[in-house]
Amino acid sequence: MDIATESGVTVERITSEKALSGVEEDWNRLTAKSEDPNVFMTFEWFQAWNHRFTQDDHEGRRRLCVLALKQDSAVAGISPLIHRTASGFGFSVRKVEFLGGHADYNDLVLGNDLANQSKAVVTFLTQTQAEWDLVDLRDLRETGNSLTLIKDALAHTELLYRILPEKERYLYLPLDAPWAEMVNRLSRNGRQTLRKKQRRLERMGLTVRIIENPEEEPGLLEKLTAIEKQKTVRGAPSQPLIAAYPEVFQSLFHKFGPRGWLYLALMETGGRAVAWRLGFRCGRRLWDYSTAYDPSFSHLSPGMMLIPAILDYGFSHGYNEHDFLRGEESYKFRWANESHQTYRLMIWSRRWTSRARAALYLDLKARIYSLFGHRI
């Protein structure tokens, strides 16, 4: 179904993996031209995770709703959405949301005409509101005046909406000097601790290297998963990421590596991997995505001690920011004192059934979050 909008943008809804593959070239073109790159908005990221989530969806609760935004018959923007039916405790709610999973930053639109393309997405949601109860878009970035444009588009509809800041901030560190200078900005105790740990690493023969093309190293993914399976948080086993989705990350390594999206900081001793930090290179920013280390080396803080090498790498290669991404873990505050904010956009129609289902669902989510500390 194509929807023509007053903004001059035609919206084509993509609902199958075959049709999704048909916009790969256009999607990659838009990604390459993006003024504010987001690895989580790439075709490769969406395709890899969508394929895995589709395999896990045994009850058929989710389906594609990717919007190809066309101007003069050419794809000028992409909005990577899905439909999902969430249920539990005797009720269900039909949602429009982002792909979900493990993306830290989301954008409503990938394209360079945000004003008209945002209007087109809102028009599409308005005209299809009988198909959903709640639009729930998490972790929206504020790039330029994107949120203002979304608000302006929604203000001209009868849809109800709220835009709220997410609970967790994204701590980051400007890369304006090499590590040798940056360390002097820390407290005296902080400097002494880091230098002491660095000397111990050197005495034990531990080395660190930055890998830009991890797909070129045979067996590297297996090394990472072996370490991650030993990961603990506060003494308890931690939920793995790469080890839980090895086929996804194998795909991402082979597709992102050659395109310059990845970096991996690896600590080794005698050819044995001890710790790693996996991140993304997005424009002039480094995004710190995931980390793990061998617990037998925990007294050396190997995960933390990879950070100086990453900061040096970033500064020497012209990056201007190191973003620790979602979460306010205590170790991040030792390095970063600035933060980015993301937002949650919720939209529901004036139909009483939509409002009732959305309210019940959101209340249940809030209760579960307060009890267990995680989102659903």
Contacts in CASP RR format, 6 or more apart in sequence:
PFRMAT RR
TARGET T0000
AUTHOR 0000-0000-0000
METHOD contacts of the structure
MODEL  1
MDIATESGVTVERITSEKALSGVEEDWNRLTAKSEDPNVFMTFEWFQAWN
HRFTQDDHEGRRRLCVLALKQDSAVAGISPLIHRTASGFGFSVRKVEFLG
GHADYNDLVLGNDLANQSKAVVTFLTQTQAEWDLVDLRDLRETGNSLTLI
KDALAHTELLYRILPEKERYLYLPLDAPWAEMVNRLSRNGRQTLRKKQRR
LERMGLTVRIIENPEEEPGLLEKLTAIEKQKTVRGAPSQPLIAAYPEVFQ
SLFHKFGPRGWLYLALMETGGRAVAWRLGFRCGRRLWDYSTAYDPSFSHL
SPGMMLIPAILDYGFSHGYNEHDFLRGEESYKFRWANESHQTYRLMIWSR
RWTSRARAALYLDLKARIYSLFGHRI
1 12 0 8 1.000
1 13 0 8 1.000
2 10 0 8 1.000
2 11 0 8 1.000
2 12 0 8 1.000
2 13 0 8 1.000
3 10 0 8 1.000
3 11 0 8 1.000
3 13 0 8 1.000
3 120 0 8 1.000
3 123 0 8 1.000
3 124 0 8 1.000
3 127 0 8 1.000
4 10 0 8 1.000
4 11 0 8 1.000
5 11 0 8 1.000
5 119 0 8 1.000
5 120 0 8 1.000
5 123 0 8 1.000
5 124 0 8 1.000
6 119 0 8 1.000
6 123 0 8 1.000
7 115 0 8 1.000
7 116 0 8 1.000
7 117 0 8 1.000
7 119 0 8 1.000
7 120 0 8 1.000
7 123 0 8 1.000
8 71 0 8 1.000
8 116 0 8 1.000
8 120 0 8 1.000
9 69 0 8 1.000
9 70 0 8 1.000
9 71 0 8 1.000
9 76 0 8 1.000
9 113 0 8 1.000
9 116 0 8 1.000
9 117 0 8 1.000
9 119 0 8 1.000
9 120 0 8 1.000
10 69 0 8 1.000
10 70 0 8 1.000
10 71 0 8 1.000
10 73 0 8 1.000
10 120 0 8 1.000
11 67 0 8 1.000
11 68 0 8 1.000
11 69 0 8 1.000
11 70 0 8 1.000
11 120 0 8 1.000
11 121 0 8 1.000
11 123 0 8 1.000
11 124 0 8 1.000
12 67 0 8 1.000
12 68 0 8 1.000
12 70 0 8 1.000
13 65 0 8 1.000
13 66 0 8 1.000
13 67 0 8 1.000
13 68 0 8 1.000
13 124 0 8 1.000
14 20 0 8 1.000
14 23 0 8 1.000
14 64 0 8 1.000
14 65 0 8 1.000
14 66 0 8 1.000
14 67 0 8 1.000
14 68 0 8 1.000
15 63 0 8 1.000
15 64 0 8 1.000
15 65 0 8 1.000
16 64 0 8 1.000
17 47 0 8 1.000
17 50 0 8 1.000
17 51 0 8 1.000
17 54 0 8 1.000
17 64 0 8 1.000
20 46 0 8 1.000
20 47 0 8 1.000
20 50 0 8 1.000
20 64 0 8 1.000
20 66 0 8 1.000
21 47 0 8 1.000
23 43 0 8 1.000
23 66 0 8 1.000
23 68 0 8 1.000
23 75 0 8 1.000
23 78 0 8 1.000
24 43 0 8 1.000
24 47 0 8 1.000
26 68 0 8 1.000
26 74 0 8 1.000
26 75 0 8 1.000
26 78 0 8 1.000
27 42 0 8 1.000
27 43 0 8 1.000
27 75 0 8 1.000
27 78 0 8 1.000
27 110 0 8 1.000
28 42 0 8 1.000
28 43 0 8 1.000
30 75 0 8 1.000
30 76 0 8 1.000
30 77 0 8 1.000
30 78 0 8 1.000
30 110 0 8 1.000
30 111 0 8 1.000
31 37 0 8 1.000
31 41 0 8 1.000
31 42 0 8 1.000
31 43 0 8 1.000
31 110 0 8 1.000
33 111 0 8 1.000
33 112 0 8 1.000
34 41 0 8 1.000
34 110 0 8 1.000
34 111 0 8 1.000
34 112 0 8 1.000
35 112 0 8 1.000
36 141 0 8 1.000
36 143 0 8 1.000
36 144 0 8 1.000
37 282 0 8 1.000
37 283 0 8 1.000
38 105 0 8 1.000
38 106 0 8 1.000
38 107 0 8 1.000
38 110 0 8 1.000
38 141 0 8 1.000
38 282 0 8 1.000
39 45 0 8 1.000
39 256 0 8 1.000
39 261 0 8 1.000
39 280 0 8 1.000
39 282 0 8 1.000
39 287 0 8 1.000
40 103 0 8 1.000
40 104 0 8 1.000
40 105 0 8 1.000
40 106 0 8 1.000
41 78 0 8 1.000
41 80 0 8 1.000
41 106 0 8 1.000
41 107 0 8 1.000
41 110 0 8 1.000
42 256 0 8 1.000
42 261 0 8 1.000
44 251 0 8 1.000
44 252 0 8 1.000
44 255 0 8 1.000
44 256 0 8 1.000
45 103 0 8 1.000
45 252 0 8 1.000
46 66 0 8 1.000
46 80 0 8 1.000
46 99 0 8 1.000
48 248 0 8 1.000
48 251 0 8 1.000
48 252 0 8 1.000
48 255 0 8 1.000
49 99 0 8 1.000
49 100 0 8 1.000
49 101 0 8 1.000
49 102 0 8 1.000
49 103 0 8 1.000
49 248 0 8 1.000
50 64 0 8 1.000
50 82 0 8 1.000
50 99 0 8 1.000
52 245 0 8 1.000
52 247 0 8 1.000
52 248 0 8 1.000
53 62 0 8 1.000
53 99 0 8 1.000
53 100 0 8 1.000
53 101 0 8 1.000
54 62 0 8 1.000
61 84 0 8 1.000
61 85 0 8 1.000
61 86 0 8 1.000
61 87 0 8 1.000
62 82 0 8 1.000
62 83 0 8 1.000
62 84 0 8 1.000
62 85 0 8 1.000
63 82 0 8 1.000
63 83 0 8 1.000
63 84 0 8 1.000
64 82 0 8 1.000
64 83 0 8 1.000
65 81 0 8 1.000
65 82 0 8 1.000
65 83 0 8 1.000
65 96 0 8 1.000
66 78 0 8 1.000
66 79 0 8 1.000
66 80 0 8 1.000
66 81 0 8 1.000
66 82 0 8 1.000
67 78 0 8 1.000
67 79 0 8 1.000
67 81 0 8 1.000
67 120 0 8 1.000
67 121 0 8 1.000
67 124 0 8 1.000
68 75 0 8 1.000
68 77 0 8 1.000
68 78 0 8 1.000
69 75 0 8 1.000
69 76 0 8 1.000
69 77 0 8 1.000
69 78 0 8 1.000
69 79 0 8 1.000
69 109 0 8 1.000
69 111 0 8 1.000
69 117 0 8 1.000
69 120 0 8 1.000
69 121 0 8 1.000
70 76 0 8 1.000
71 113 0 8 1.000
71 116 0 8 1.000
76 111 0 8 1.000
76 112 0 8 1.000
76 113 0 8 1.000
76 117 0 8 1.000
77 109 0 8 1.000
77 110 0 8 1.000
77 111 0 8 1.000
77 113 0 8 1.000
77 117 0 8 1.000
78 109 0 8 1.000
78 110 0 8 1.000
78 111 0 8 1.000
79 108 0 8 1.000
79 109 0 8 1.000
79 110 0 8 1.000
79 117 0 8 1.000
79 121 0 8 1.000
80 98 0 8 1.000
80 99 0 8 1.000
80 110 0 8 1.000
81 96 0 8 1.000
81 97 0 8 1.000
81 98 0 8 1.000
82 96 0 8 1.000
82 97 0 8 1.000
82 98 0 8 1.000
82 99 0 8 1.000
83 94 0 8 1.000
83 95 0 8 1.000
83 96 0 8 1.000
83 131 0 8 1.000
83 132 0 8 1.000
84 94 0 8 1.000
84 95 0 8 1.000
84 97 0 8 1.000
85 92 0 8 1.000
85 93 0 8 1.000
85 94 0 8 1.000
85 95 0 8 1.000
86 92 0 8 1.000
86 93 0 8 1.000
86 95 0 8 1.000
86 361 0 8 1.000
86 376 0 8 1.000
87 93 0 8 1.000
88 364 0 8 1.000
89 364 0 8 1.000
91 357 0 8 1.000
91 360 0 8 1.000
91 361 0 8 1.000
92 357 0 8 1.000
93 133 0 8 1.000
93 134 0 8 1.000
93 357 0 8 1.000
93 358 0 8 1.000
93 360 0 8 1.000
93 361 0 8 1.000
94 131 0 8 1.000
94 132 0 8 1.000
94 133 0 8 1.000
94 134 0 8 1.000
94 357 0 8 1.000
95 132 0 8 1.000
95 133 0 8 1.000
95 134 0 8 1.000
95 135 0 8 1.000
95 136 0 8 1.000
96 125 0 8 1.000
96 132 0 8 1.000
96 134 0 8 1.000
96 135 0 8 1.000
96 136 0 8 1.000
96 137 0 8 1.000
97 135 0 8 1.000
97 136 0 8 1.000
97 137 0 8 1.000
97 138 0 8 1.000
98 106 0 8 1.000
98 137 0 8 1.000
98 138 0 8 1.000
98 139 0 8 1.000
100 138 0 8 1.000
102 241 0 8 1.000
103 139 0 8 1.000
104 139 0 8 1.000
104 170 0 8 1.000
104 287 0 8 1.000
104 289 0 8 1.000
104 325 0 8 1.000
104 326 0 8 1.000
105 139 0 8 1.000
105 141 0 8 1.000
105 170 0 8 1.000
105 325 0 8 1.000
105 342 0 8 1.000
106 137 0 8 1.000
106 138 0 8 1.000
106 139 0 8 1.000
106 140 0 8 1.000
106 141 0 8 1.000
106 342 0 8 1.000
107 140 0 8 1.000
107 141 0 8 1.000
107 143 0 8 1.000
107 146 0 8 1.000
108 118 0 8 1.000
108 121 0 8 1.000
108 137 0 8 1.000
108 140 0 8 1.000
108 146 0 8 1.000
108 150 0 8 1.000
108 345 0 8 1.000
109 117 0 8 1.000
109 118 0 8 1.000
109 121 0 8 1.000
109 146 0 8 1.000
111 117 0 8 1.000
114 145 0 8 1.000
114 146 0 8 1.000
114 149 0 8 1.000
115 149 0 8 1.000
115 152 0 8 1.000
118 146 0 8 1.000
118 149 0 8 1.000
118 150 0 8 1.000
118 152 0 8 1.000
118 153 0 8 1.000
119 153 0 8 1.000
121 153 0 8 1.000
122 150 0 8 1.000
122 153 0 8 1.000
122 154 0 8 1.000
122 157 0 8 1.000
122 159 0 8 1.000
123 153 0 8 1.000
125 132 0 8 1.000
125 135 0 8 1.000
125 159 0 8 1.000
125 347 0 8 1.000
126 157 0 8 1.000
126 158 0 8 1.000
126 159 0 8 1.000
129 159 0 8 1.000
129 349 0 8 1.000
129 351 0 8 1.000
129 354 0 8 1.000
132 354 0 8 1.000
133 348 0 8 1.000
133 349 0 8 1.000
133 353 0 8 1.000
133 354 0 8 1.000
133 357 0 8 1.000
133 358 0 8 1.000
133 361 0 8 1.000
134 346 0 8 1.000
134 347 0 8 1.000
134 348 0 8 1.000
134 354 0 8 1.000
134 357 0 8 1.000
134 358 0 8 1.000
134 361 0 8 1.000
134 362 0 8 1.000
135 345 0 8 1.000
135 346 0 8 1.000
135 347 0 8 1.000
135 348 0 8 1.000
136 344 0 8 1.000
136 345 0 8 1.000
136 346 0 8 1.000
137 344 0 8 1.000
137 345 0 8 1.000
137 346 0 8 1.000
138 166 0 8 1.000
138 342 0 8 1.000
138 344 0 8 1.000
138 375 0 8 1.000
139 166 0 8 1.000
139 326 0 8 1.000
139 342 0 8 1.000
139 343 0 8 1.000
139 344 0 8 1.000
140 146 0 8 1.000
140 147 0 8 1.000
140 342 0 8 1.000
140 343 0 8 1.000
140 344 0 8 1.000
140 345 0 8 1.000
141 340 0 8 1.000
141 342 0 8 1.000
142 341 0 8 1.000
142 342 0 8 1.000
142 343 0 8 1.000
147 163 0 8 1.000
147 343 0 8 1.000
150 163 0 8 1.000
150 345 0 8 1.000
151 163 0 8 1.000
154 161 0 8 1.000
154 347 0 8 1.000
158 349 0 8 1.000
158 350 0 8 1.000
159 347 0 8 1.000
159 348 0 8 1.000
159 349 0 8 1.000
159 350 0 8 1.000
160 347 0 8 1.000
160 348 0 8 1.000
160 349 0 8 1.000
160 350 0 8 1.000
160 355 0 8 1.000
161 345 0 8 1.000
161 346 0 8 1.000
161 347 0 8 1.000
161 348 0 8 1.000
162 345 0 8 1.000
162 346 0 8 1.000
163 343 0 8 1.000
163 344 0 8 1.000
163 345 0 8 1.000
163 346 0 8 1.000
164 343 0 8 1.000
164 344 0 8 1.000
164 346 0 8 1.000
165 341 0 8 1.000
165 342 0 8 1.000
165 343 0 8 1.000
165 344 0 8 1.000
166 341 0 8 1.000
166 342 0 8 1.000
166 343 0 8 1.000
166 344 0 8 1.000
168 326 0 8 1.000
168 327 0 8 1.000
168 328 0 8 1.000
169 327 0 8 1.000
169 328 0 8 1.000
169 339 0 8 1.000
169 340 0 8 1.000
169 341 0 8 1.000
170 323 0 8 1.000
170 324 0 8 1.000
170 325 0 8 1.000
170 326 0 8 1.000
170 327 0 8 1.000
170 339 0 8 1.000
170 340 0 8 1.000
170 341 0 8 1.000
170 342 0 8 1.000
171 323 0 8 1.000
171 324 0 8 1.000
171 327 0 8 1.000
171 328 0 8 1.000
171 332 0 8 1.000
171 333 0 8 1.000
171 335 0 8 1.000
171 336 0 8 1.000
171 337 0 8 1.000
171 338 0 8 1.000
171 339 0 8 1.000
172 321 0 8 1.000
172 322 0 8 1.000
172 323 0 8 1.000
172 324 0 8 1.000
172 336 0 8 1.000
172 338 0 8 1.000
172 339 0 8 1.000
172 340 0 8 1.000
173 311 0 8 1.000
173 321 0 8 1.000
173 322 0 8 1.000
173 324 0 8 1.000
173 335 0 8 1.000
173 336 0 8 1.000
173 337 0 8 1.000
173 338 0 8 1.000
174 320 0 8 1.000
174 321 0 8 1.000
174 338 0 8 1.000
175 286 0 8 1.000
175 311 0 8 1.000
175 314 0 8 1.000
175 315 0 8 1.000
175 318 0 8 1.000
175 319 0 8 1.000
175 320 0 8 1.000
175 321 0 8 1.000
175 322 0 8 1.000
176 315 0 8 1.000
176 320 0 8 1.000
177 315 0 8 1.000
178 312 0 8 1.000
178 315 0 8 1.000
178 316 0 8 1.000
179 308 0 8 1.000
179 309 0 8 1.000
179 311 0 8 1.000
179 312 0 8 1.000
179 315 0 8 1.000
182 311 0 8 1.000
183 191 0 8 1.000
183 194 0 8 1.000
183 195 0 8 1.000
183 308 0 8 1.000
184 191 0 8 1.000
186 194 0 8 1.000
186 334 0 8 1.000
190 334 0 8 1.000
194 305 0 8 1.000
194 308 0 8 1.000
197 300 0 8 1.000
197 301 0 8 1.000
197 305 0 8 1.000
198 305 0 8 1.000
198 308 0 8 1.000
200 300 0 8 1.000
201 267 0 8 1.000
201 300 0 8 1.000
201 302 0 8 1.000
201 305 0 8 1.000
204 269 0 8 1.000
204 300 0 8 1.000
205 269 0 8 1.000
205 270 0 8 1.000
206 267 0 8 1.000
206 268 0 8 1.000
206 269 0 8 1.000
206 274 0 8 1.000
206 300 0 8 1.000
206 302 0 8 1.000
207 267 0 8 1.000
207 268 0 8 1.000
207 269 0 8 1.000
208 265 0 8 1.000
208 266 0 8 1.000
208 267 0 8 1.000
208 268 0 8 1.000
208 305 0 8 1.000
208 306 0 8 1.000
208 309 0 8 1.000
209 265 0 8 1.000
209 266 0 8 1.000
209 268 0 8 1.000
209 309 0 8 1.000
210 263 0 8 1.000
210 264 0 8 1.000
210 265 0 8 1.000
210 266 0 8 1.000
210 309 0 8 1.000
210 310 0 8 1.000
210 313 0 8 1.000
211 217 0 8 1.000
211 220 0 8 1.000
211 263 0 8 1.000
211 264 0 8 1.000
211 265 0 8 1.000
211 266 0 8 1.000
212 257 0 8 1.000
212 260 0 8 1.000
212 262 0 8 1.000
212 263 0 8 1.000
213 257 0 8 1.000
213 258 0 8 1.000
213 260 0 8 1.000
213 262 0 8 1.000
214 220 0 8 1.000
214 221 0 8 1.000
214 253 0 8 1.000
214 257 0 8 1.000
214 262 0 8 1.000
214 264 0 8 1.000
215 253 0 8 1.000
215 254 0 8 1.000
215 257 0 8 1.000
215 258 0 8 1.000
220 253 0 8 1.000
220 264 0 8 1.000
221 242 0 8 1.000
221 246 0 8 1.000
221 249 0 8 1.000
221 250 0 8 1.000
221 253 0 8 1.000
223 273 0 8 1.000
223 276 0 8 1.000
224 242 0 8 1.000
224 273 0 8 1.000
224 276 0 8 1.000
224 278 0 8 1.000
224 292 0 8 1.000
225 240 0 8 1.000
225 242 0 8 1.000
225 243 0 8 1.000
225 246 0 8 1.000
226 273 0 8 1.000
227 273 0 8 1.000
227 274 0 8 1.000
227 275 0 8 1.000
227 276 0 8 1.000
227 292 0 8 1.000
227 293 0 8 1.000
227 294 0 8 1.000
228 240 0 8 1.000
228 241 0 8 1.000
228 242 0 8 1.000
228 243 0 8 1.000
228 292 0 8 1.000
229 240 0 8 1.000
229 243 0 8 1.000
230 292 0 8 1.000
230 294 0 8 1.000
230 295 0 8 1.000
231 237 0 8 1.000
231 238 0 8 1.000
231 240 0 8 1.000
231 292 0 8 1.000
231 293 0 8 1.000
231 295 0 8 1.000
232 238 0 8 1.000
232 295 0 8 1.000
241 290 0 8 1.000
242 249 0 8 1.000
242 278 0 8 1.000
242 290 0 8 1.000
252 262 0 8 1.000
253 262 0 8 1.000
256 262 0 8 1.000
256 280 0 8 1.000
260 281 0 8 1.000
261 280 0 8 1.000
261 281 0 8 1.000
261 282 0 8 1.000
262 278 0 8 1.000
262 279 0 8 1.000
262 280 0 8 1.000
262 281 0 8 1.000
263 278 0 8 1.000
263 279 0 8 1.000
263 280 0 8 1.000
263 281 0 8 1.000
263 286 0 8 1.000
263 310 0 8 1.000
263 313 0 8 1.000
264 276 0 8 1.000
264 277 0 8 1.000
264 278 0 8 1.000
264 279 0 8 1.000
265 276 0 8 1.000
265 277 0 8 1.000
265 306 0 8 1.000
265 309 0 8 1.000
265 310 0 8 1.000
265 313 0 8 1.000
266 273 0 8 1.000
266 275 0 8 1.000
266 276 0 8 1.000
267 273 0 8 1.000
267 274 0 8 1.000
267 275 0 8 1.000
267 276 0 8 1.000
267 293 0 8 1.000
267 302 0 8 1.000
267 303 0 8 1.000
267 305 0 8 1.000
267 306 0 8 1.000
268 274 0 8 1.000
273 294 0 8 1.000
274 293 0 8 1.000
274 294 0 8 1.000
274 297 0 8 1.000
274 302 0 8 1.000
275 291 0 8 1.000
275 292 0 8 1.000
275 293 0 8 1.000
275 294 0 8 1.000
275 297 0 8 1.000
275 302 0 8 1.000
275 303 0 8 1.000
275 305 0 8 1.000
275 306 0 8 1.000
276 291 0 8 1.000
276 292 0 8 1.000
276 293 0 8 1.000
276 306 0 8 1.000
277 288 0 8 1.000
277 290 0 8 1.000
277 291 0 8 1.000
277 303 0 8 1.000
277 306 0 8 1.000
277 307 0 8 1.000
277 310 0 8 1.000
278 289 0 8 1.000
278 290 0 8 1.000
278 291 0 8 1.000
279 286 0 8 1.000
279 287 0 8 1.000
279 288 0 8 1.000
279 289 0 8 1.000
279 290 0 8 1.000
280 286 0 8 1.000
280 287 0 8 1.000
280 289 0 8 1.000
281 287 0 8 1.000
281 319 0 8 1.000
283 319 0 8 1.000
284 318 0 8 1.000
284 319 0 8 1.000
284 320 0 8 1.000
284 321 0 8 1.000
285 319 0 8 1.000
285 320 0 8 1.000
285 321 0 8 1.000
285 322 0 8 1.000
285 323 0 8 1.000
286 310 0 8 1.000
286 314 0 8 1.000
286 319 0 8 1.000
286 321 0 8 1.000
286 322 0 8 1.000
286 323 0 8 1.000
287 323 0 8 1.000
287 325 0 8 1.000
288 310 0 8 1.000
288 322 0 8 1.000
288 323 0 8 1.000
288 324 0 8 1.000
288 325 0 8 1.000
289 325 0 8 1.000
291 303 0 8 1.000
291 306 0 8 1.000
293 302 0 8 1.000
293 303 0 8 1.000
294 302 0 8 1.000
304 331 0 8 1.000
304 334 0 8 1.000
307 335 0 8 1.000
310 322 0 8 1.000
311 322 0 8 1.000
314 322 0 8 1.000
322 335 0 8 1.000
322 336 0 8 1.000
323 340 0 8 1.000
324 332 0 8 1.000
324 335 0 8 1.000
324 336 0 8 1.000
326 342 0 8 1.000
346 358 0 8 1.000
346 362 0 8 1.000
348 354 0 8 1.000
348 355 0 8 1.000
348 358 0 8 1.000
349 355 0 8 1.000
365 375 0 8 1.000
365 376 0 8 1.000
368 374 0 8 1.000
368 376 0 8 1.000
369 375 0 8 1.000
369 376 0 8 1.000
END
